[in-house]
Amino acid sequence: MATWNSGPSAPRERLEKDPGFRRPGLPRFFLWLLPLSFVLQVASIGVFHQYRTRPGNDNFEFGWEMGRIGRSIAQGQGFSSPYDGDTGPTAWEPPLYPFLIGGVFRLFGIYTLASAWVLLGINSLFATLTCIPIFLIARKTFGERVAQWSAYAWGLNPYVWYWSIHWIWDTTFTPFILACVFLLALELQDWPGWQGWVLFGALYGIGVLANPTMLTFLPFCGLWIWRQRYRRSLASLAGIVIASVVFWTALSPWLVRNYAVFGHFLLRDDFGLQFRLGNGPYAEGMLMPYLQPHHNKLEWEKFQQMGELGYSESCKQEAFSWIGAHPRRFAVISLKRFFYYWNGVPRESNSVSPVDFRTSAFLATSVLALLGLARAVRQKRPTAWLFAGLVLTYPTVYYFVFPHARYRHPIEPELVILIVFVILEARRRSTGAEAREIENG
């Protein structure tokens, strides 16, 4: 059983001055795991023909709104037009991934097979690299054995590959950057100097520019780092100031651009639509796709006439009006959204069975991860509450909007670690019980 120190540890500065100190590096198995994981994902792109663009609806389903914005960038029209037609500057999506799409489109062609291969290859690369922070997080929290199996469980997992080869979105970048932030939070417990704080602010700023939902974890993460450093008698105020300055510096070009264009400091402006897609007269806790502008001609006309800010505000008011008139119904569907987030969203089926077995594996992984978290908390592991904070905070917005399987994927690296931990713990306890039975004859 791995051992850990539940109390304050020696600051890193003292450890590194110790002549016997040697920072552990990555084990040799990464020399084959990373190439194998990447090659298998790229091979899957070819085997399952994921490189094919979607010519129907002018390829809209290949990248969706981000793809349309990327096309506008490649055509020299700037960050604009998330749907068909020229609807002008947009903040409908955060900037990072559409700019990546735009750059690839400019180099390899708009909605071409070459661009599809490059974008899916980049997704696969980020999914592969996520093995590294997963290993380092698990080793720092649960020990070498859990770390090794967690890296295997991620790098050789077809479910992970699905998100890298199927979605032209930030679906693999966000888990990678969030895992790096999580790892850096662990390191900042006893990291002296200012360099770690600079890196934390920069990483978090980059992550928010890809997926603003990461903001939900930031307050808890910052407080956790401060508390851990306080227990070690390490100062944090200057570091927090430095990280904040770097964080806002990373966001400022996008915020300033949006203020100049829209008159508001905003990260993205589609919340009203997203809120309405999950809340209304026919809401059942899932996405109502028929209300989206690219599916609904009337909604598309409203988007064109009102502009995206006006349209989003109109959608938000509709949703809030419905919630105000039906608060109990809103509470019920929010509970259903909570269940669907962890169970998987049910799909239409002609089966009369009350159980949707297609979501069983999804639910099983959620249960195992939560059991692993509960066990880590009961064992009073120092890092357990950082895992708990991520699980408690990151999904909250989706409980009030609508859930989707890919919305769980950004926290999947940490869930994989918890799953491996609880399985190995169960195996260790089972082996220990068997050994005691043999001894007792």
ROROLO-779798 format. One record per residue (C-alpha): x, y, z. Coordinates in pm, whole numbers. Layout:
<atoms>
+--------+--------+--------+
|      u |      v |      w |
+--------+--------+--------+
|      X |      Y |      Z |
...
+--------+--------+--------+
</atoms>
This chain:
<atoms>
+--------+--------+--------+
|      u |      v |      w |
+--------+--------+--------+
|      0 |      0 |      0 |
|    131 |    341 |    -96 |
|    217 |    571 |    190 |
|    153 |    941 |    206 |
|    209 |   1230 |    438 |
|   -113 |   1384 |    560 |
|     57 |   1674 |    732 |
|    272 |   1963 |    613 |
|    566 |   1852 |    401 |
|    911 |   2002 |    368 |
|    907 |   2292 |    124 |
|   1051 |   2204 |   -213 |
|   1333 |   2456 |   -176 |
|   1477 |   2259 |    120 |
|   1429 |   1928 |    -56 |
|   1606 |   2041 |   -370 |
|   1904 |   2164 |   -168 |
|   1937 |   1817 |    -19 |
|   2230 |   1647 |   -199 |
|   2033 |   1322 |   -205 |
|   1728 |   1481 |   -369 |
|   1646 |   1355 |   -716 |
|   1332 |   1466 |   -895 |
|   1158 |   1156 |  -1033 |
|   1118 |   1161 |  -1409 |
|    879 |    984 |  -1643 |
|    916 |    605 |  -1656 |
|   1040 |    429 |  -1968 |
|    701 |    284 |  -2062 |
|    603 |    625 |  -2199 |
|    850 |    559 |  -2483 |
|    603 |    305 |  -2624 |
|    273 |    414 |  -2468 |
|    261 |    763 |  -2622 |
|    350 |    658 |  -2980 |
|    118 |    357 |  -2961 |
|   -175 |    564 |  -2833 |
|   -128 |    827 |  -3102 |
|    -84 |    574 |  -3385 |
|   -394 |    382 |  -3279 |
|   -600 |    700 |  -3278 |
|   -475 |    806 |  -3621 |
|   -540 |    455 |  -3752 |
|   -895 |    477 |  -3613 |
|   -949 |    797 |  -3812 |
|   -884 |    597 |  -4129 |
|  -1061 |    277 |  -4028 |
|  -1382 |    455 |  -3928 |
|  -1358 |    718 |  -4206 |
|  -1371 |   1005 |  -3959 |
|  -1166 |   1214 |  -4203 |
|  -1472 |   1255 |  -4423 |
|  -1624 |   1601 |  -4408 |
|  -2002 |   1639 |  -4406 |
|  -2101 |   1788 |  -4743 |
|  -2466 |   1792 |  -4642 |
|  -2568 |   2136 |  -4508 |
|  -2242 |   2275 |  -4648 |
|  -2027 |   2078 |  -4401 |
|  -2181 |   2251 |  -4100 |
|  -2165 |   1934 |  -3890 |
|  -1787 |   1926 |  -3936 |
|  -1692 |   2168 |  -3660 |
|  -2040 |   2319 |  -3621 |
|  -2026 |   2687 |  -3515 |
|  -1652 |   2669 |  -3451 |
|  -1601 |   2537 |  -3803 |
|  -1801 |   2823 |  -3952 |
|  -1599 |   3079 |  -3756 |
|  -1279 |   2904 |  -3864 |
|  -1393 |   2932 |  -4226 |
|  -1452 |   3305 |  -4181 |
|  -1102 |   3345 |  -4038 |
|   -949 |   3148 |  -4326 |
|  -1140 |   3364 |  -4577 |
|  -1004 |   3683 |  -4423 |
|  -1338 |   3789 |  -4271 |
|  -1215 |   3778 |  -3912 |
|  -1377 |   3612 |  -3614 |
|  -1732 |   3616 |  -3746 |
|  -2041 |   3435 |  -3874 |
|  -2104 |   3124 |  -3659 |
|  -2381 |   3008 |  -3892 |
|  -2448 |   3042 |  -4264 |
|  -2422 |   3379 |  -4429 |
|  -2228 |   3686 |  -4322 |
|  -2371 |   3787 |  -3984 |
|  -2074 |   3996 |  -3879 |
|  -1831 |   3978 |  -3583 |
|  -1911 |   3716 |  -3322 |
|  -1834 |   3607 |  -2970 |
|  -2062 |   3305 |  -3001 |
|  -1770 |   3074 |  -2920 |
|  -1446 |   3126 |  -2722 |
|  -1157 |   3215 |  -2951 |
|   -885 |   2952 |  -2916 |
|  -1018 |   2653 |  -3107 |
|  -1185 |   2850 |  -3391 |
|   -850 |   3022 |  -3453 |
|   -687 |   2678 |  -3466 |
|   -946 |   2565 |  -3721 |
|   -899 |   2885 |  -3918 |
|   -523 |   2837 |  -3931 |
|   -559 |   2477 |  -4048 |
|   -821 |   2577 |  -4307 |
|   -593 |   2848 |  -4442 |
|   -300 |   2606 |  -4479 |
|   -480 |   2290 |  -4592 |
|   -806 |   2413 |  -4740 |
|  -1156 |   2483 |  -4609 |
|  -1347 |   2164 |  -4524 |
|  -1097 |   1948 |  -4714 |
|   -986 |   1595 |  -4636 |
|   -637 |   1727 |  -4559 |
|   -776 |   1973 |  -4303 |
|   -985 |   1697 |  -4148 |
|   -681 |   1473 |  -4106 |
|   -476 |   1756 |  -3955 |
|   -746 |   1867 |  -3709 |
|   -826 |   1514 |  -3597 |
|   -453 |   1444 |  -3572 |
|   -410 |   1748 |  -3347 |
|   -701 |   1627 |  -3134 |
|   -536 |   1287 |  -3109 |
|   -205 |   1446 |  -3010 |
|   -367 |   1636 |  -2721 |
|   -547 |   1319 |  -2608 |
|   -214 |   1132 |  -2616 |
|    -23 |   1400 |  -2425 |
|   -287 |   1394 |  -2152 |
|   -131 |   1064 |  -2039 |
|    158 |   1264 |  -1893 |
|    -30 |   1490 |  -1647 |
|   -253 |   1193 |  -1559 |
|     52 |    990 |  -1458 |
|    209 |   1278 |  -1264 |
|   -117 |   1362 |  -1081 |
|   -177 |    999 |   -987 |
|    182 |    944 |   -874 |
|    172 |   1252 |   -653 |
|   -162 |   1156 |   -498 |
|   -193 |    776 |   -499 |
|    150 |    634 |   -581 |
|    342 |    479 |   -870 |
|    116 |    179 |   -930 |
|   -202 |    381 |   -963 |
|    -15 |    629 |  -1181 |
|    104 |    363 |  -1424 |
|   -235 |    197 |  -1462 |
|   -406 |    537 |  -1497 |
|   -177 |    625 |  -1786 |
|   -256 |    290 |  -1952 |
|   -628 |    333 |  -1888 |
|   -625 |    668 |  -2068 |
|   -380 |    609 |  -2350 |
|   -526 |    272 |  -2458 |
|   -893 |    353 |  -2403 |
|  -1115 |    349 |  -2718 |
|  -1367 |    573 |  -2540 |
|  -1100 |    843 |  -2516 |
|  -1018 |    795 |  -2883 |
|  -1383 |    849 |  -2975 |
|  -1367 |   1209 |  -2859 |
|  -1038 |   1277 |  -3036 |
|  -1140 |   1135 |  -3376 |
|  -1511 |   1223 |  -3382 |
|  -1541 |   1584 |  -3263 |
|  -1386 |   1889 |  -3426 |
|  -1409 |   2085 |  -3103 |
|  -1198 |   2161 |  -2794 |
|  -1296 |   1818 |  -2659 |
|   -937 |   1691 |  -2620 |
|   -761 |   2022 |  -2556 |
|   -971 |   2111 |  -2250 |
|   -904 |   1781 |  -2064 |
|   -533 |   1825 |  -2135 |
|   -510 |   2184 |  -2014 |
|   -736 |   2120 |  -1712 |
|   -522 |   1820 |  -1612 |
|   -212 |   2042 |  -1640 |
|   -380 |   2303 |  -1418 |
|   -473 |   2032 |  -1167 |
|   -115 |   1905 |  -1163 |
|     21 |   2256 |  -1120 |
|   -216 |   2312 |   -826 |
|    -64 |   2006 |   -661 |
|    285 |   2138 |   -727 |
|    202 |   2484 |   -591 |
|    144 |   2337 |   -246 |
|    515 |   2377 |   -179 |
|    658 |   2556 |   -484 |
|    874 |   2850 |   -369 |
|    924 |   3162 |   -582 |
|    700 |   3318 |   -843 |
|    750 |   3100 |  -1151 |
|    478 |   2850 |  -1057 |
|    226 |   3129 |  -1010 |
|    307 |   3274 |  -1353 |
|    256 |   2934 |  -1511 |
|    -70 |   2880 |  -1323 |
|   -215 |   3213 |  -1437 |
|   -105 |   3156 |  -1797 |
|   -240 |   2800 |  -1814 |
|   -572 |   2898 |  -1664 |
|   -606 |   3193 |  -1900 |
|   -537 |   2971 |  -2201 |
|   -786 |   2714 |  -2073 |
|  -1062 |   2971 |  -2030 |
|  -1001 |   3101 |  -2382 |
|  -1075 |   2747 |  -2501 |
|  -1359 |   2664 |  -2259 |
|  -1493 |   2927 |  -2015 |
|  -1659 |   2654 |  -1806 |
|  -1316 |   2607 |  -1647 |
|  -1390 |   2924 |  -1448 |
|  -1624 |   2728 |  -1222 |
|  -1329 |   2538 |  -1073 |
|  -1100 |   2840 |  -1032 |
|  -1224 |   2976 |   -692 |
|  -1210 |   2635 |   -525 |
|   -874 |   2554 |   -681 |
|   -724 |   2884 |   -566 |
|   -857 |   2843 |   -212 |
|   -725 |   2488 |   -194 |
|   -375 |   2600 |   -297 |
|   -383 |   2883 |    -44 |
|   -492 |   2651 |    238 |
|   -227 |   2392 |    160 |
|     46 |   2656 |    150 |
|    -85 |   2813 |    471 |
|    -51 |   2476 |    645 |
|    310 |   2465 |    526 |
|    375 |   2823 |    647 |
|    432 |   2943 |    290 |
|    318 |   3287 |    175 |
|     64 |   3305 |   -107 |
|    -56 |   3666 |   -139 |
|    215 |   3784 |   -378 |
|    179 |   3468 |   -583 |
|   -198 |   3511 |   -610 |
|   -148 |   3867 |   -732 |
|    106 |   3752 |   -991 |
|   -118 |   3467 |  -1112 |
|   -416 |   3704 |  -1135 |
|   -222 |   3959 |  -1339 |
|   -100 |   3692 |  -1580 |
|   -449 |   3539 |  -1602 |
|   -617 |   3868 |  -1691 |
|   -335 |   3959 |  -1926 |
|   -401 |   3637 |  -2118 |
|   -774 |   3717 |  -2138 |
|   -745 |   4090 |  -2204 |
|   -698 |   4090 |  -2586 |
|  -1019 |   3891 |  -2629 |
|  -1211 |   4096 |  -2371 |
|  -1093 |   4426 |  -2519 |
|  -1183 |   4310 |  -2870 |
|  -1535 |   4219 |  -2756 |
|  -1578 |   4550 |  -2578 |
|  -1473 |   4736 |  -2892 |
|  -1713 |   4532 |  -3108 |
|  -2011 |   4473 |  -2877 |
|  -1970 |   4733 |  -2602 |
|  -1939 |   4463 |  -2334 |
|  -1654 |   4276 |  -2171 |
|  -1753 |   3915 |  -2238 |
|  -1595 |   3577 |  -2300 |
|  -1881 |   3445 |  -2513 |
|  -2236 |   3562 |  -2570 |
|  -2441 |   3250 |  -2644 |
|  -2547 |   3171 |  -2287 |
|  -2904 |   3289 |  -2350 |
|  -2951 |   3038 |  -2630 |
|  -2785 |   2755 |  -2436 |
|  -3006 |   2830 |  -2136 |
|  -3320 |   2824 |  -2350 |
|  -3216 |   2500 |  -2524 |
|  -3255 |   2328 |  -2186 |
|  -3545 |   2522 |  -2033 |
|  -3889 |   2572 |  -2181 |
|  -4239 |   2426 |  -2216 |
|  -4116 |   2094 |  -2358 |
|  -3799 |   2060 |  -2151 |
|  -3722 |   1713 |  -2014 |
|  -3370 |   1769 |  -1888 |
|  -3204 |   1729 |  -2228 |
|  -3106 |   1946 |  -2522 |
|  -3398 |   2067 |  -2737 |
|  -3205 |   2082 |  -3067 |
|  -3500 |   2195 |  -3276 |
|  -3468 |   2543 |  -3119 |
|  -3120 |   2599 |  -3258 |
|  -3086 |   2853 |  -3540 |
|  -2927 |   2602 |  -3778 |
|  -3225 |   2365 |  -3728 |
|  -3508 |   2617 |  -3708 |
|  -3579 |   2868 |  -3985 |
|  -3774 |   3103 |  -3759 |
|  -3492 |   3108 |  -3501 |
|  -3239 |   3172 |  -3777 |
|  -3441 |   3468 |  -3901 |
|  -3459 |   3608 |  -3548 |
|  -3083 |   3567 |  -3512 |
|  -3026 |   3763 |  -3834 |
|  -3275 |   4037 |  -3746 |
|  -3180 |   4089 |  -3380 |
|  -2808 |   4021 |  -3399 |
|  -2644 |   3767 |  -3173 |
|  -2644 |   3981 |  -2858 |
|  -3010 |   4072 |  -2894 |
|  -3104 |   3719 |  -2991 |
|  -2919 |   3567 |  -2694 |
|  -3081 |   3814 |  -2455 |
|  -3425 |   3734 |  -2599 |
|  -3364 |   3359 |  -2549 |
|  -3249 |   3418 |  -2192 |
|  -3560 |   3620 |  -2108 |
|  -3784 |   3348 |  -2253 |
|  -3613 |   3085 |  -2041 |
|  -3626 |   3292 |  -1723 |
|  -3992 |   3376 |  -1782 |
|  -4074 |   3008 |  -1815 |
|  -3873 |   2924 |  -1500 |
|  -4049 |   3198 |  -1307 |
|  -4386 |   3051 |  -1405 |
|  -4281 |   2689 |  -1346 |
|  -4025 |   2680 |  -1060 |
|  -4113 |   2326 |   -952 |
|  -4080 |   2194 |  -1304 |
|  -3741 |   2366 |  -1333 |
|  -3628 |   2197 |  -1010 |
|  -3738 |   1856 |  -1137 |
|  -3564 |   1883 |  -1473 |
|  -3251 |   2019 |  -1303 |
|  -3241 |   1703 |  -1092 |
|  -3284 |   1501 |  -1411 |
|  -2996 |   1693 |  -1567 |
|  -2780 |   1606 |  -1267 |
|  -2867 |   1240 |  -1316 |
|  -2809 |   1252 |  -1692 |
|  -2470 |   1419 |  -1648 |
|  -2343 |   1120 |  -1451 |
|  -2562 |    849 |  -1604 |
|  -2541 |    952 |  -1967 |
|  -2815 |   1118 |  -2167 |
|  -3077 |    865 |  -2280 |
|  -3125 |    823 |  -2651 |
|  -3442 |    752 |  -2842 |
|  -3520 |    383 |  -2848 |
|  -3806 |    160 |  -2948 |
|  -3724 |    -75 |  -2661 |
|  -3982 |   -122 |  -2386 |
|  -3707 |   -187 |  -2132 |
|  -3701 |     73 |  -1851 |
|  -3318 |     53 |  -1850 |
|  -3111 |    204 |  -2130 |
|  -2820 |    -38 |  -2135 |
|  -2629 |    190 |  -2373 |
|  -2562 |    423 |  -2083 |
|  -2475 |    148 |  -1834 |
|  -2098 |    171 |  -1889 |
|  -2112 |    549 |  -1856 |
|  -2299 |    521 |  -1526 |
|  -2064 |    248 |  -1403 |
|  -1758 |    469 |  -1457 |
|  -1929 |    755 |  -1274 |
|  -2011 |    531 |   -978 |
|  -1658 |    390 |   -964 |
|  -1505 |    738 |   -977 |
|  -1730 |    867 |   -700 |
|  -1650 |    558 |   -490 |
|  -1280 |    627 |   -544 |
|  -1330 |    986 |   -436 |
|  -1523 |    881 |   -126 |
|  -1251 |    634 |    -30 |
|   -978 |    894 |    -78 |
|  -1168 |   1137 |    145 |
|  -1222 |    870 |    412 |
|   -851 |    793 |    407 |
|   -787 |   1166 |    462 |
|   -551 |   1190 |    171 |
|   -433 |   1552 |    146 |
|   -526 |   1587 |   -222 |
|   -869 |   1423 |   -200 |
|  -1049 |   1753 |   -158 |
|   -897 |   1895 |   -476 |
|  -1053 |   1603 |   -665 |
|  -1376 |   1664 |   -475 |
|  -1372 |   2033 |   -564 |
|  -1336 |   1955 |   -933 |
|  -1620 |   1701 |   -926 |
|  -1845 |   1938 |   -731 |
|  -1779 |   2260 |   -923 |
|  -1704 |   2186 |  -1288 |
|  -2037 |   2024 |  -1385 |
|  -2265 |   2274 |  -1206 |
|  -2351 |   2491 |  -1507 |
|  -2473 |   2184 |  -1697 |
|  -2722 |   2099 |  -1423 |
|  -2909 |   2418 |  -1519 |
|  -2855 |   2422 |  -1895 |
|  -2841 |   2071 |  -2044 |
|  -2604 |   1773 |  -2017 |
|  -2408 |   1591 |  -2285 |
|  -2155 |   1308 |  -2263 |
|  -1877 |   1534 |  -2391 |
|  -1941 |   1777 |  -2104 |
|  -1804 |   1518 |  -1864 |
|  -1497 |   1454 |  -2075 |
|  -1292 |   1756 |  -1951 |
|  -1280 |   1602 |  -1602 |
|  -1237 |   1249 |  -1733 |
|   -859 |   1236 |  -1662 |
|   -920 |   1287 |  -1290 |
|  -1212 |   1042 |  -1295 |
|   -990 |    778 |  -1458 |
|   -737 |    819 |  -1176 |
|  -1010 |    776 |   -913 |
|  -1146 |    468 |  -1093 |
|   -804 |    302 |  -1110 |
|   -742 |    391 |   -746 |
|  -1064 |    233 |   -618 |
|  -1019 |    -81 |   -831 |
|   -662 |   -134 |   -710 |
|   -770 |    -61 |   -353 |
|  -1045 |   -324 |   -380 |
|   -796 |   -572 |   -524 |
|   -545 |   -496 |   -247 |
|   -806 |   -546 |     23 |
|   -928 |   -867 |   -140 |
|   -572 |  -1000 |   -163 |
|   -509 |   -904 |    198 |
|   -823 |  -1083 |    313 |
|   -724 |  -1396 |    122 |
|   -377 |  -1387 |    277 |
|   -527 |  -1361 |    627 |
|   -756 |  -1656 |    557 |
|   -457 |  -1866 |    450 |
|   -263 |  -1766 |    760 |
|   -557 |  -1859 |    981 |
|   -568 |  -2194 |    806 |
+--------+--------+--------+
</atoms>
